[in-house]
Amino acid sequence: METQRHKYQMDLLIETLELWLGQREDGFVSGNMFVYYSMALFRNKDFKGPDFFVVLGVPKGERRSWVVWEEGKAPDVVIELLSESTAQADKNEKKLIYQAANARPRIFLV
């Protein structure tokens, strides 16, 4: 976690979507949790933990991580909160991984 502001922003995103998902029968929202996109990336230890992500159309429930090949779906929306120390990796390396995992991802770099 970069700063207290970073944590507040992440919590605000998660808590807001949790309220919205509370009215639905499906969906998962989290942040700062590892998302495993493929076995190849997993083996190379090339997995990422986005600041925020949401997945619709999946059963609710607690998870220790998001494993795309087990869940059958990559996140629908991923948000990375940029800071000076992480901006380059977030804009390049992480963005490419998120895009490759989902044909129509919604990625926001804030």
TARADA-V348847 format. One line per field, one symbol per residue. psi: psi as a letter, one per 20 degrees, with the letter a starting at -180 (. if undefined). A space follows every 50 residues. Layout:
psi = ???
This chain:
psi = pgrhgggggggggghghhgghhirirqpqaqkqpoohqhghghjklrqnq hpqqpqkqqrqqqhrooghhhjprqhppppoqrhiigghghfgggggggh iphmqoppo.
